[in-house]
Amino acid sequence: MEKLSYYTSIEGISLEHMVRYGKFDMRVKHFHNEYEIFYILEGTRSFFFNNRNFVAAKGDLILIDTNLIHMTKSISNDDSGHNRIILYLTPDKVQDFDTKYPSLHLTRFFHQHYGVYHLTQQQQNAFLDLYYLIKQECNDKKHNYKQAVELAITSYFLYLTRELDVQAPQNPLLPKEGKHQHVYEIADYLSQNYEKEISLEALAEQFYLSKYYICRLFKEVTGYTIREYINVIRIQHAKQYLEETDYSIARIAEIVGYGSTTHFEQTFKTYMTMSPLKYRKNLDIIKPLVLPVNP
């Protein structure tokens, strides 16, 4: 069960306040063009990105870079729920901020500082002040309210870049009885060998574990099945090839590990909601920000 407490969107900026009751795991395992600033008002969440698992709780801020493969889920089956706010920014909007205020280097900031941050009370208040200001401006719609929102966000990022330049993000969960260590090693292996045909039997042999144990453990820690994780990594790379090269769809399918172009197109559409050909044709509309794909 969930309740959308607030939502607004203006020219590359979206703000969403959602309360969820009980256990909730993100249904869509994904990456997307938008940058996310995710703030937890109540509850605890597990985040999986960069092949590692992190825990975020009340008062924590999670910065999610564009095109970062990520997953969030409940910590346990008896989770009572969570209350969170997400500020979304499109690549075009971040680029616009960088053009207007080049010394902020927001694109670089997100690329270098994504992660989970335990905020001080003052830092928490700063984010909540931004939330309430955006909400009030968008509700009142007074003269130049869009400019007021942009200026507030710019001011907030000036504050945030100063604060986080001297504050390290939370470390991933340390191995617990080998549990996380096994999953981290498997995730790294899949990221480095995504273009190959990887069977469960081969993984079991590679890591000296039973294939049933691997399946259960990987899903428990990451929220992904082995096949889902391979597919999402492949599609992430395919998306970059579509953006940066003029390779044919068939060639890209082959490069990222699909023996069948049809299978590739179906999988791409599952994660991107459109075919590879349509995605490429829409690039002038989407105008994605091209960043290196982290293996």
C-alpha atoms as an extended CHARMM CRD file, in Angstrom:
* protein
*
       295  EXT
         1         1  MET       CA              0.0000000000        0.0000000000        0.0000000000  PROA      1               0.0000000000
         2         2  GLU       CA              1.2860000000        3.4630000000       -0.8400000000  PROA      2               0.0000000000
         3         3  LYS       CA              0.2810000000        7.1070000000       -0.7090000000  PROA      3               0.0000000000
         4         4  LEU       CA              1.5370000000        9.8040000000       -3.0580000000  PROA      4               0.0000000000
         5         5  SER       CA              1.7500000000       12.8060000000       -0.7420000000  PROA      5               0.0000000000
         6         6  TYR       CA              3.0080000000       15.2730000000       -3.3000000000  PROA      6               0.0000000000
         7         7  TYR       CA              4.1990000000       15.4760000000       -6.9110000000  PROA      7               0.0000000000
         8         8  THR       CA              5.1600000000       18.3360000000       -9.2100000000  PROA      8               0.0000000000
         9         9  SER       CA              7.1710000000       18.6420000000      -12.4060000000  PROA      9               0.0000000000
        10        10  ILE       CA              8.5360000000       21.6520000000      -14.2840000000  PROA      10              0.0000000000
        11        11  GLU       CA             10.9990000000       21.7020000000      -17.1950000000  PROA      11              0.0000000000
        12        12  GLY       CA             13.4280000000       18.9310000000      -16.2570000000  PROA      12              0.0000000000
        13        13  ILE       CA             12.7530000000       19.0280000000      -12.5130000000  PROA      13              0.0000000000
        14        14  SER       CA             10.4020000000       16.6070000000      -10.7330000000  PROA      14              0.0000000000
        15        15  LEU       CA              9.6600000000       16.3110000000       -7.0380000000  PROA      15              0.0000000000
        16        16  GLU       CA              7.9000000000       13.2900000000       -5.5390000000  PROA      16              0.0000000000
        17        17  HSD       CA              6.9550000000       12.5840000000       -1.9240000000  PROA      17              0.0000000000
        18        18  MET       CA              5.7900000000        9.0100000000       -1.3700000000  PROA      18              0.0000000000
        19        19  VAL       CA              4.8070000000        7.0370000000        1.7300000000  PROA      19              0.0000000000
        20        20  ARG       CA              4.7810000000        3.2480000000        1.4660000000  PROA      20              0.0000000000
        21        21  TYR       CA              3.3520000000        0.9310000000        4.1030000000  PROA      21              0.0000000000
        22        22  GLY       CA              4.8290000000       -2.4920000000        4.7350000000  PROA      22              0.0000000000
        23        23  LYS       CA              7.4260000000       -4.3840000000        2.7330000000  PROA      23              0.0000000000
        24        24  PHE       CA              8.2600000000       -2.8590000000       -0.6510000000  PROA      24              0.0000000000
        25        25  ASP       CA             10.8510000000       -3.9200000000       -3.2090000000  PROA      25              0.0000000000
        26        26  MET       CA             11.3970000000       -1.8910000000       -6.3550000000  PROA      26              0.0000000000
        27        27  ARG       CA              9.6560000000       -3.8490000000       -9.0990000000  PROA      27              0.0000000000
        28        28  VAL       CA             11.6390000000       -2.4700000000      -12.0240000000  PROA      28              0.0000000000
        29        29  LYS       CA             15.3380000000       -3.2270000000      -11.9040000000  PROA      29              0.0000000000
        30        30  HSD       CA             16.6630000000       -0.2800000000      -13.8000000000  PROA      30              0.0000000000
        31        31  PHE       CA             18.8730000000        2.5810000000      -14.7100000000  PROA      31              0.0000000000
        32        32  HSD       CA             17.6660000000        5.7900000000      -16.2600000000  PROA      32              0.0000000000
        33        33  ASN       CA             18.8330000000        9.1260000000      -17.6110000000  PROA      33              0.0000000000
        34        34  GLU       CA             17.6200000000       11.1750000000      -14.6560000000  PROA      34              0.0000000000
        35        35  TYR       CA             19.7150000000       12.0680000000      -11.6510000000  PROA      35              0.0000000000
        36        36  GLU       CA             18.0700000000       11.2560000000       -8.3100000000  PROA      36              0.0000000000
        37        37  ILE       CA             18.3730000000       12.9540000000       -4.9320000000  PROA      37              0.0000000000
        38        38  PHE       CA             16.6340000000       10.4890000000       -2.6140000000  PROA      38              0.0000000000
        39        39  TYR       CA             15.9390000000       11.5270000000        0.9990000000  PROA      39              0.0000000000
        40        40  ILE       CA             14.5220000000        9.2120000000        3.6730000000  PROA      40              0.0000000000
        41        41  LEU       CA             12.1170000000       10.8180000000        6.1470000000  PROA      41              0.0000000000
        42        42  GLU       CA             11.2230000000        7.5770000000        7.9410000000  PROA      42              0.0000000000
        43        43  GLY       CA             12.2130000000        3.9400000000        7.6640000000  PROA      43              0.0000000000
        44        44  THR       CA             15.2140000000        2.0000000000        6.4120000000  PROA      44              0.0000000000
        45        45  ARG       CA             16.0710000000        0.8960000000        2.8730000000  PROA      45              0.0000000000
        46        46  SER       CA             18.5970000000       -1.3970000000        1.2460000000  PROA      46              0.0000000000
        47        47  PHE       CA             20.2790000000       -0.0400000000       -1.8910000000  PROA      47              0.0000000000
        48        48  PHE       CA             22.3080000000       -2.0670000000       -4.3660000000  PROA      48              0.0000000000
        49        49  PHE       CA             24.5140000000       -0.2290000000       -6.8560000000  PROA      49              0.0000000000
        50        50  ASN       CA             28.0780000000       -0.3500000000       -8.1110000000  PROA      50              0.0000000000
        51        51  ASN       CA             27.9590000000       -4.0920000000       -7.3110000000  PROA      51              0.0000000000
        52        52  ARG       CA             27.6770000000       -3.4200000000       -3.5870000000  PROA      52              0.0000000000
        53        53  ASN       CA             24.9150000000       -3.3230000000       -0.9750000000  PROA      53              0.0000000000
        54        54  PHE       CA             24.2500000000       -0.2630000000        1.2150000000  PROA      54              0.0000000000
        55        55  VAL       CA             21.7930000000        0.5230000000        4.0000000000  PROA      55              0.0000000000
        56        56  ALA       CA             20.1370000000        3.9420000000        4.2760000000  PROA      56              0.0000000000
        57        57  ALA       CA             17.9000000000        5.1020000000        7.1310000000  PROA      57              0.0000000000
        58        58  LYS       CA             15.9990000000        8.1260000000        8.4110000000  PROA      58              0.0000000000
        59        59  GLY       CA             17.8600000000       11.3440000000        7.6490000000  PROA      59              0.0000000000
        60        60  ASP       CA             20.0650000000        9.8140000000        4.9460000000  PROA      60              0.0000000000
        61        61  LEU       CA             20.5340000000       11.2510000000        1.4660000000  PROA      61              0.0000000000
        62        62  ILE       CA             21.2160000000        9.0170000000       -1.5270000000  PROA      62              0.0000000000
        63        63  LEU       CA             22.7140000000       10.5560000000       -4.6660000000  PROA      63              0.0000000000
        64        64  ILE       CA             22.1260000000        8.4460000000       -7.7790000000  PROA      64              0.0000000000
        65        65  ASP       CA             24.1020000000        9.2450000000      -10.9120000000  PROA      65              0.0000000000
        66        66  THR       CA             22.5700000000        9.1330000000      -14.3790000000  PROA      66              0.0000000000
        67        67  ASN       CA             22.5760000000        5.6330000000      -15.9430000000  PROA      67              0.0000000000
        68        68  LEU       CA             23.6200000000        4.0150000000      -12.6630000000  PROA      68              0.0000000000
        69        69  ILE       CA             22.1880000000        0.5090000000      -12.3260000000  PROA      69              0.0000000000
        70        70  HSD       CA             20.4370000000        0.4930000000       -8.9780000000  PROA      70              0.0000000000
        71        71  MET       CA             17.8860000000       -1.3510000000       -6.8970000000  PROA      71              0.0000000000
        72        72  THR       CA             16.2010000000       -0.5280000000       -3.5900000000  PROA      72              0.0000000000
        73        73  LYS       CA             14.2920000000       -2.9290000000       -1.3880000000  PROA      73              0.0000000000
        74        74  SER       CA             13.1300000000       -3.6030000000        2.1370000000  PROA      74              0.0000000000
        75        75  ILE       CA             15.6340000000       -4.6920000000        4.7280000000  PROA      75              0.0000000000
        76        76  SER       CA             13.4300000000       -7.5500000000        5.9390000000  PROA      76              0.0000000000
        77        77  ASN       CA             10.0610000000       -9.2050000000        5.3790000000  PROA      77              0.0000000000
        78        78  ASP       CA              8.5770000000       -7.4830000000        8.4380000000  PROA      78              0.0000000000
        79        79  ASP       CA              9.4660000000       -3.9790000000        7.1850000000  PROA      79              0.0000000000
        80        80  SER       CA              6.8370000000       -1.4990000000        8.4170000000  PROA      80              0.0000000000
        81        81  GLY       CA              7.3320000000        0.8530000000        5.4760000000  PROA      81              0.0000000000
        82        82  HSD       CA              9.1660000000        4.0300000000        4.5680000000  PROA      82              0.0000000000
        83        83  ASN       CA              8.5880000000        7.7030000000        3.8230000000  PROA      83              0.0000000000
        84        84  ARG       CA             10.8000000000        9.3270000000        1.2220000000  PROA      84              0.0000000000
        85        85  ILE       CA             11.2380000000       12.3300000000       -1.0570000000  PROA      85              0.0000000000
        86        86  ILE       CA             12.9340000000       12.1550000000       -4.4570000000  PROA      86              0.0000000000
        87        87  LEU       CA             14.0950000000       15.1020000000       -6.5040000000  PROA      87              0.0000000000
        88        88  TYR       CA             14.6680000000       14.0960000000      -10.1370000000  PROA      88              0.0000000000
        89        89  LEU       CA             16.7540000000       16.1500000000      -12.5620000000  PROA      89              0.0000000000
        90        90  THR       CA             17.0950000000       15.3950000000      -16.2760000000  PROA      90              0.0000000000
        91        91  PRO       CA             20.5500000000       15.4810000000      -17.9020000000  PROA      91              0.0000000000
        92        92  ASP       CA             19.4670000000       18.5220000000      -19.9010000000  PROA      92              0.0000000000
        93        93  LYS       CA             18.5870000000       20.3960000000      -16.7170000000  PROA      93              0.0000000000
        94        94  VAL       CA             21.8850000000       19.5010000000      -15.0080000000  PROA      94              0.0000000000
        95        95  GLN       CA             23.7300000000       20.5560000000      -18.1550000000  PROA      95              0.0000000000
        96        96  ASP       CA             21.7610000000       23.8090000000      -18.0860000000  PROA      96              0.0000000000
        97        97  PHE       CA             22.8960000000       24.4080000000      -14.4980000000  PROA      97              0.0000000000
        98        98  ASP       CA             26.4860000000       23.6860000000      -15.5450000000  PROA      98              0.0000000000
        99        99  THR       CA             26.2010000000       26.1580000000      -18.4090000000  PROA      99              0.0000000000
       100       100  LYS       CA             24.8090000000       28.9060000000      -16.1900000000  PROA      100             0.0000000000
       101       101  TYR       CA             27.1030000000       28.1600000000      -13.2400000000  PROA      101             0.0000000000
       102       102  PRO       CA             30.1370000000       26.2950000000      -14.6580000000  PROA      102             0.0000000000
       103       103  SER       CA             32.0930000000       26.4040000000      -11.4170000000  PROA      103             0.0000000000
       104       104  LEU       CA             29.5120000000       24.1040000000       -9.7740000000  PROA      104             0.0000000000
       105       105  HSD       CA             30.5060000000       21.1810000000      -12.0420000000  PROA      105             0.0000000000
       106       106  LEU       CA             27.2860000000       19.3300000000      -11.1810000000  PROA      106             0.0000000000
       107       107  THR       CA             27.7670000000       16.6570000000      -13.8340000000  PROA      107             0.0000000000
       108       108  ARG       CA             31.1750000000       15.8140000000      -12.4360000000  PROA      108             0.0000000000
       109       109  PHE       CA             29.8900000000       16.1270000000       -8.8680000000  PROA      109             0.0000000000
       110       110  PHE       CA             27.2200000000       13.4460000000       -9.3940000000  PROA      110             0.0000000000
       111       111  HSD       CA             29.6330000000       11.1880000000      -11.2290000000  PROA      111             0.0000000000
       112       112  GLN       CA             32.1820000000       11.3840000000       -8.4060000000  PROA      112             0.0000000000
       113       113  HSD       CA             29.9220000000       11.6150000000       -5.3400000000  PROA      113             0.0000000000
       114       114  TYR       CA             27.0110000000        9.2210000000       -5.8690000000  PROA      114             0.0000000000
       115       115  GLY       CA             26.3010000000        7.1210000000       -2.8070000000  PROA      115             0.0000000000
       116       116  VAL       CA             24.6020000000        7.0680000000        0.5920000000  PROA      116             0.0000000000
       117       117  TYR       CA             25.2800000000        9.9360000000        3.0070000000  PROA      117             0.0000000000
       118       118  HSD       CA             24.4540000000       10.1690000000        6.7220000000  PROA      118             0.0000000000
       119       119  LEU       CA             23.4150000000       13.8030000000        7.0500000000  PROA      119             0.0000000000
       120       120  THR       CA             23.8620000000       16.0260000000       10.0500000000  PROA      120             0.0000000000
       121       121  GLN       CA             20.7420000000       17.7270000000       11.4270000000  PROA      121             0.0000000000
       122       122  GLN       CA             21.7330000000       20.9450000000        9.6750000000  PROA      122             0.0000000000
       123       123  GLN       CA             22.1600000000       19.1000000000        6.3670000000  PROA      123             0.0000000000
       124       124  GLN       CA             18.7850000000       17.4070000000        6.8150000000  PROA      124             0.0000000000
       125       125  ASN       CA             17.1390000000       20.7690000000        7.4610000000  PROA      125             0.0000000000
       126       126  ALA       CA             18.7310000000       22.1820000000        4.3120000000  PROA      126             0.0000000000
       127       127  PHE       CA             17.1380000000       19.5010000000        2.1340000000  PROA      127             0.0000000000
       128       128  LEU       CA             13.7480000000       19.8550000000        3.8150000000  PROA      128             0.0000000000
       129       129  ASP       CA             13.8960000000       23.6410000000        3.3750000000  PROA      129             0.0000000000
       130       130  LEU       CA             14.4490000000       23.0510000000       -0.3540000000  PROA      130             0.0000000000
       131       131  TYR       CA             11.5210000000       20.6210000000       -0.4860000000  PROA      131             0.0000000000
       132       132  TYR       CA              9.1100000000       23.0330000000        1.1970000000  PROA      132             0.0000000000
       133       133  LEU       CA             10.2690000000       25.9630000000       -0.9260000000  PROA      133             0.0000000000
       134       134  ILE       CA              9.7430000000       24.0370000000       -4.2030000000  PROA      134             0.0000000000
       135       135  LYS       CA              6.3650000000       22.8400000000       -2.9810000000  PROA      135             0.0000000000
       136       136  GLN       CA              5.2400000000       26.3360000000       -2.0300000000  PROA      136             0.0000000000
       137       137  GLU       CA              6.4490000000       27.9300000000       -5.2650000000  PROA      137             0.0000000000
       138       138  CYS       CA              4.7990000000       25.2830000000       -7.4260000000  PROA      138             0.0000000000
       139       139  ASN       CA              1.5480000000       25.4900000000       -5.4680000000  PROA      139             0.0000000000
       140       140  ASP       CA              1.3480000000       29.3110000000       -5.4600000000  PROA      140             0.0000000000
       141       141  LYS       CA              2.6720000000       29.7800000000       -9.0230000000  PROA      141             0.0000000000
       142       142  LYS       CA              3.5510000000       33.4020000000       -8.4470000000  PROA      142             0.0000000000
       143       143  HSD       CA              5.4050000000       35.4610000000      -11.0570000000  PROA      143             0.0000000000
       144       144  ASN       CA              8.7000000000       33.7660000000      -12.0740000000  PROA      144             0.0000000000
       145       145  TYR       CA              8.0720000000       30.7730000000       -9.8020000000  PROA      145             0.0000000000
       146       146  LYS       CA             10.0200000000       28.4650000000      -12.1600000000  PROA      146             0.0000000000
       147       147  GLN       CA             13.0500000000       30.7170000000      -11.8860000000  PROA      147             0.0000000000
       148       148  ALA       CA             12.6170000000       30.7400000000       -8.0950000000  PROA      148             0.0000000000
       149       149  VAL       CA             12.7030000000       26.9360000000       -8.0710000000  PROA      149             0.0000000000
       150       150  GLU       CA             15.8250000000       26.8240000000      -10.2620000000  PROA      150             0.0000000000
       151       151  LEU       CA             17.5970000000       29.3660000000       -8.0740000000  PROA      151             0.0000000000
       152       152  ALA       CA             16.6690000000       27.4240000000       -4.9240000000  PROA      152             0.0000000000
       153       153  ILE       CA             18.0340000000       24.1920000000       -6.4000000000  PROA      153             0.0000000000
       154       154  THR       CA             21.2070000000       25.9600000000       -7.5500000000  PROA      154             0.0000000000
       155       155  SER       CA             21.6950000000       27.4150000000       -4.0810000000  PROA      155             0.0000000000
       156       156  TYR       CA             21.1250000000       23.9930000000       -2.5150000000  PROA      156             0.0000000000
       157       157  PHE       CA             23.7080000000       22.3570000000       -4.7710000000  PROA      157             0.0000000000
       158       158  LEU       CA             26.2090000000       25.0630000000       -3.9660000000  PROA      158             0.0000000000
       159       159  TYR       CA             25.6910000000       24.1630000000       -0.3020000000  PROA      159             0.0000000000
       160       160  LEU       CA             25.7310000000       20.4060000000       -0.9750000000  PROA      160             0.0000000000
       161       161  THR       CA             28.9020000000       20.3950000000       -3.0600000000  PROA      161             0.0000000000
       162       162  ARG       CA             30.6950000000       22.2390000000       -0.2850000000  PROA      162             0.0000000000
       163       163  GLU       CA             29.4160000000       19.8640000000        2.3910000000  PROA      163             0.0000000000
       164       164  LEU       CA             30.0140000000       16.5910000000        0.5540000000  PROA      164             0.0000000000
       165       165  ASP       CA             33.4400000000       17.5490000000       -0.7570000000  PROA      165             0.0000000000
       166       166  VAL       CA             34.6560000000       16.9520000000        2.8080000000  PROA      166             0.0000000000
       167       167  GLN       CA             32.2320000000       14.1550000000        3.7020000000  PROA      167             0.0000000000
       168       168  ALA       CA             32.6660000000       10.5740000000        2.5280000000  PROA      168             0.0000000000
       169       169  PRO       CA             29.6850000000        8.4220000000        1.5290000000  PROA      169             0.0000000000
       170       170  GLN       CA             28.7150000000        5.3900000000        3.5830000000  PROA      170             0.0000000000
       171       171  ASN       CA             30.7520000000        2.2520000000        2.9840000000  PROA      171             0.0000000000
       172       172  PRO       CA             29.0120000000       -0.8310000000        1.5920000000  PROA      172             0.0000000000
       173       173  LEU       CA             27.9260000000       -3.5730000000        3.9580000000  PROA      173             0.0000000000
       174       174  LEU       CA             30.8830000000       -5.6180000000        5.0290000000  PROA      174             0.0000000000
       175       175  PRO       CA             30.9240000000       -9.3500000000        4.3560000000  PROA      175             0.0000000000
       176       176  LYS       CA             28.8030000000      -11.2180000000        6.8940000000  PROA      176             0.0000000000
       177       177  GLU       CA             29.7220000000      -14.8950000000        7.2100000000  PROA      177             0.0000000000
       178       178  GLY       CA             30.7850000000      -14.8040000000        3.5570000000  PROA      178             0.0000000000
       179       179  LYS       CA             27.2870000000      -13.8370000000        2.4180000000  PROA      179             0.0000000000
       180       180  HSD       CA             27.9650000000      -10.3910000000        0.9700000000  PROA      180             0.0000000000
       181       181  GLN       CA             31.4750000000      -11.2810000000       -0.1090000000  PROA      181             0.0000000000
       182       182  HSD       CA             30.1600000000      -14.0840000000       -2.3450000000  PROA      182             0.0000000000
       183       183  VAL       CA             27.5810000000      -11.7830000000       -3.9100000000  PROA      183             0.0000000000
       184       184  TYR       CA             30.0820000000       -8.9410000000       -4.4580000000  PROA      184             0.0000000000
       185       185  GLU       CA             32.4900000000      -11.3190000000       -6.1950000000  PROA      185             0.0000000000
       186       186  ILE       CA             29.7330000000      -12.7530000000       -8.3840000000  PROA      186             0.0000000000
       187       187  ALA       CA             28.4230000000       -9.2700000000       -9.2920000000  PROA      187             0.0000000000
       188       188  ASP       CA             31.9400000000       -8.1380000000      -10.2250000000  PROA      188             0.0000000000
       189       189  TYR       CA             32.4180000000      -11.2570000000      -12.3480000000  PROA      189             0.0000000000
       190       190  LEU       CA             29.1210000000      -10.7070000000      -14.1790000000  PROA      190             0.0000000000
       191       191  SER       CA             29.9800000000       -7.0450000000      -14.8250000000  PROA      191             0.0000000000
       192       192  GLN       CA             33.3350000000       -8.0070000000      -16.2990000000  PROA      192             0.0000000000
       193       193  ASN       CA             32.0090000000      -10.9010000000      -18.4030000000  PROA      193             0.0000000000
       194       194  TYR       CA             28.4800000000       -9.7670000000      -19.3350000000  PROA      194             0.0000000000
       195       195  GLU       CA             29.0170000000      -10.3130000000      -23.0730000000  PROA      195             0.0000000000
       196       196  LYS       CA             29.7490000000      -14.0150000000      -22.5580000000  PROA      196             0.0000000000
       197       197  GLU       CA             27.2180000000      -16.8080000000      -22.2090000000  PROA      197             0.0000000000
       198       198  ILE       CA             27.2920000000      -17.4470000000      -18.4590000000  PROA      198             0.0000000000
       199       199  SER       CA             25.4330000000      -20.4560000000      -17.1440000000  PROA      199             0.0000000000
       200       200  LEU       CA             24.5560000000      -21.1790000000      -13.5390000000  PROA      200             0.0000000000
       201       201  GLU       CA             26.6410000000      -24.3110000000      -13.7810000000  PROA      201             0.0000000000
       202       202  ALA       CA             29.6750000000      -22.2590000000      -14.8550000000  PROA      202             0.0000000000
       203       203  LEU       CA             29.1280000000      -19.8080000000      -11.9840000000  PROA      203             0.0000000000
       204       204  ALA       CA             28.8220000000      -22.6590000000       -9.5080000000  PROA      204             0.0000000000
       205       205  GLU       CA             32.0960000000      -24.1080000000      -10.7550000000  PROA      205             0.0000000000
       206       206  GLN       CA             33.8120000000      -20.7050000000      -10.7740000000  PROA      206             0.0000000000
       207       207  PHE       CA             32.8980000000      -19.8970000000       -7.1640000000  PROA      207             0.0000000000
       208       208  TYR       CA             32.7140000000      -23.4060000000       -5.6790000000  PROA      208             0.0000000000
       209       209  LEU       CA             29.0830000000      -22.9610000000       -4.6600000000  PROA      209             0.0000000000
       210       210  SER       CA             25.9100000000      -24.7820000000       -5.5920000000  PROA      210             0.0000000000
       211       211  LYS       CA             23.8610000000      -23.1000000000       -8.3090000000  PROA      211             0.0000000000
       212       212  TYR       CA             20.7800000000      -23.1630000000       -6.0480000000  PROA      212             0.0000000000
       213       213  TYR       CA             22.6680000000      -21.3630000000       -3.2890000000  PROA      213             0.0000000000
       214       214  ILE       CA             23.9750000000      -18.7690000000       -5.7690000000  PROA      214             0.0000000000
       215       215  CYS       CA             20.4690000000      -18.0420000000       -7.0830000000  PROA      215             0.0000000000
       216       216  ARG       CA             18.9540000000      -17.6540000000       -3.6350000000  PROA      216             0.0000000000
       217       217  LEU       CA             21.8070000000      -15.6010000000       -2.1750000000  PROA      217             0.0000000000
       218       218  PHE       CA             22.1780000000      -13.2330000000       -5.1380000000  PROA      218             0.0000000000
       219       219  LYS       CA             18.4580000000      -12.4660000000       -5.1820000000  PROA      219             0.0000000000
       220       220  GLU       CA             18.3680000000      -11.9930000000       -1.4040000000  PROA      220             0.0000000000
       221       221  VAL       CA             21.2160000000       -9.4680000000       -1.3210000000  PROA      221             0.0000000000
       222       222  THR       CA             20.7520000000       -7.5840000000       -4.6070000000  PROA      222             0.0000000000
       223       223  GLY       CA             17.0580000000       -7.9190000000       -5.4450000000  PROA      223             0.0000000000
       224       224  TYR       CA             18.0520000000       -9.2100000000       -8.8920000000  PROA      224             0.0000000000
       225       225  THR       CA             18.1370000000      -12.7060000000      -10.3050000000  PROA      225             0.0000000000
       226       226  ILE       CA             21.3760000000      -13.6620000000      -12.0440000000  PROA      226             0.0000000000
       227       227  ARG       CA             19.7060000000      -13.4230000000      -15.4590000000  PROA      227             0.0000000000
       228       228  GLU       CA             18.1510000000      -10.0340000000      -14.6700000000  PROA      228             0.0000000000
       229       229  TYR       CA             21.5060000000       -8.6360000000      -13.6310000000  PROA      229             0.0000000000
       230       230  ILE       CA             23.2410000000       -9.8610000000      -16.7780000000  PROA      230             0.0000000000
       231       231  ASN       CA             20.4510000000       -8.4130000000      -18.9220000000  PROA      231             0.0000000000
       232       232  VAL       CA             20.4360000000       -5.0030000000      -17.2630000000  PROA      232             0.0000000000
       233       233  ILE       CA             24.2230000000       -4.7020000000      -17.6320000000  PROA      233             0.0000000000
       234       234  ARG       CA             23.9900000000       -5.7140000000      -21.2840000000  PROA      234             0.0000000000
       235       235  ILE       CA             21.2330000000       -3.1940000000      -21.9730000000  PROA      235             0.0000000000
       236       236  GLN       CA             23.1670000000       -0.4560000000      -20.2000000000  PROA      236             0.0000000000
       237       237  HSD       CA             26.1080000000       -1.0700000000      -22.5450000000  PROA      237             0.0000000000
       238       238  ALA       CA             23.8390000000       -1.4320000000      -25.5730000000  PROA      238             0.0000000000
       239       239  LYS       CA             22.2830000000        1.9300000000      -24.7580000000  PROA      239             0.0000000000
       240       240  GLN       CA             25.7160000000        3.5210000000      -24.8150000000  PROA      240             0.0000000000
       241       241  TYR       CA             26.5590000000        1.9140000000      -28.1670000000  PROA      241             0.0000000000
       242       242  LEU       CA             23.3080000000        3.2670000000      -29.5920000000  PROA      242             0.0000000000
       243       243  GLU       CA             24.1870000000        6.7460000000      -28.3420000000  PROA      243             0.0000000000
       244       244  GLU       CA             27.8490000000        6.8210000000      -29.3380000000  PROA      244             0.0000000000
       245       245  THR       CA             28.1940000000        4.7010000000      -32.4960000000  PROA      245             0.0000000000
       246       246  ASP       CA             26.4850000000        4.0070000000      -35.7930000000  PROA      246             0.0000000000
       247       247  TYR       CA             26.7360000000        0.2360000000      -35.3330000000  PROA      247             0.0000000000
       248       248  SER       CA             23.7590000000       -1.7200000000      -36.6150000000  PROA      248             0.0000000000
       249       249  ILE       CA             21.2590000000       -3.1530000000      -34.1420000000  PROA      249             0.0000000000
       250       250  ALA       CA             22.4190000000       -6.6590000000      -35.0400000000  PROA      250             0.0000000000
       251       251  ARG       CA             26.0540000000       -5.7360000000      -34.4120000000  PROA      251             0.0000000000
       252       252  ILE       CA             25.2640000000       -4.1840000000      -31.0190000000  PROA      252             0.0000000000
       253       253  ALA       CA             23.2430000000       -7.2540000000      -30.0600000000  PROA      253             0.0000000000
       254       254  GLU       CA             26.2580000000       -9.4170000000      -30.8620000000  PROA      254             0.0000000000
       255       255  ILE       CA             28.7280000000       -7.1830000000      -29.0090000000  PROA      255             0.0000000000
       256       256  VAL       CA             26.7570000000       -7.1830000000      -25.7590000000  PROA      256             0.0000000000
       257       257  GLY       CA             26.1800000000      -10.9360000000      -25.8100000000  PROA      257             0.0000000000
       258       258  TYR       CA             22.8610000000      -11.7080000000      -27.4990000000  PROA      258             0.0000000000
       259       259  GLY       CA             22.9180000000      -14.4760000000      -30.0890000000  PROA      259             0.0000000000
       260       260  SER       CA             19.5630000000      -13.3620000000      -31.4480000000  PROA      260             0.0000000000
       261       261  THR       CA             18.7010000000       -9.8300000000      -32.5660000000  PROA      261             0.0000000000
       262       262  THR       CA             15.0560000000      -10.5410000000      -31.7920000000  PROA      262             0.0000000000
       263       263  HSD       CA             15.9150000000      -11.5440000000      -28.2300000000  PROA      263             0.0000000000
       264       264  PHE       CA             18.0080000000       -8.3910000000      -27.8320000000  PROA      264             0.0000000000
       265       265  GLU       CA             15.2010000000       -6.1580000000      -29.1140000000  PROA      265             0.0000000000
       266       266  GLN       CA             12.6650000000       -7.7860000000      -26.7890000000  PROA      266             0.0000000000
       267       267  THR       CA             14.9610000000       -7.4450000000      -23.7630000000  PROA      267             0.0000000000
       268       268  PHE       CA             15.8520000000       -3.8470000000      -24.6210000000  PROA      268             0.0000000000
       269       269  LYS       CA             12.1730000000       -2.9510000000      -24.8420000000  PROA      269             0.0000000000
       270       270  THR       CA             11.5320000000       -4.5870000000      -21.4670000000  PROA      270             0.0000000000
       271       271  TYR       CA             14.0030000000       -2.2610000000      -19.7480000000  PROA      271             0.0000000000
       272       272  MET       CA             13.7550000000        0.8680000000      -21.9160000000  PROA      272             0.0000000000
       273       273  THR       CA             10.0330000000        0.6750000000      -22.9020000000  PROA      273             0.0000000000
       274       274  MET       CA             10.9490000000        1.1200000000      -26.5860000000  PROA      274             0.0000000000
       275       275  SER       CA             12.8550000000       -0.7530000000      -29.2680000000  PROA      275             0.0000000000
       276       276  PRO       CA             16.5830000000       -0.0780000000      -29.8720000000  PROA      276             0.0000000000
       277       277  LEU       CA             15.7670000000        1.4530000000      -33.2600000000  PROA      277             0.0000000000
       278       278  LYS       CA             13.1910000000        3.8120000000      -31.7770000000  PROA      278             0.0000000000
       279       279  TYR       CA             15.5730000000        4.7410000000      -28.9680000000  PROA      279             0.0000000000
       280       280  ARG       CA             18.2400000000        5.6850000000      -31.5160000000  PROA      280             0.0000000000
       281       281  LYS       CA             15.7670000000        7.6790000000      -33.6070000000  PROA      281             0.0000000000
       282       282  ASN       CA             14.6620000000        9.5600000000      -30.4840000000  PROA      282             0.0000000000
       283       283  LEU       CA             18.1750000000       10.4870000000      -29.3770000000  PROA      283             0.0000000000
       284       284  ASP       CA             17.7790000000       14.0460000000      -30.6010000000  PROA      284             0.0000000000
       285       285  ILE       CA             14.7120000000       14.3130000000      -28.3520000000  PROA      285             0.0000000000
       286       286  ILE       CA             16.1580000000       12.4160000000      -25.4070000000  PROA      286             0.0000000000
       287       287  LYS       CA             19.5840000000       14.1080000000      -25.6660000000  PROA      287             0.0000000000
       288       288  PRO       CA             21.2610000000       11.7230000000      -23.2280000000  PROA      288             0.0000000000
       289       289  LEU       CA             24.3550000000       12.6880000000      -21.3100000000  PROA      289             0.0000000000
       290       290  VAL       CA             27.0800000000       10.2710000000      -22.3680000000  PROA      290             0.0000000000
       291       291  LEU       CA             29.2330000000        9.0770000000      -19.5230000000  PROA      291             0.0000000000
       292       292  PRO       CA             31.6570000000        6.1550000000      -19.4210000000  PROA      292             0.0000000000
       293       293  VAL       CA             30.0560000000        2.8380000000      -18.5520000000  PROA      293             0.0000000000
       294       294  ASN       CA             31.6900000000        1.4550000000      -15.4240000000  PROA      294             0.0000000000
       295       295  PRO       CA             32.5500000000       -2.2140000000      -15.8940000000  PROA      295             0.0000000000
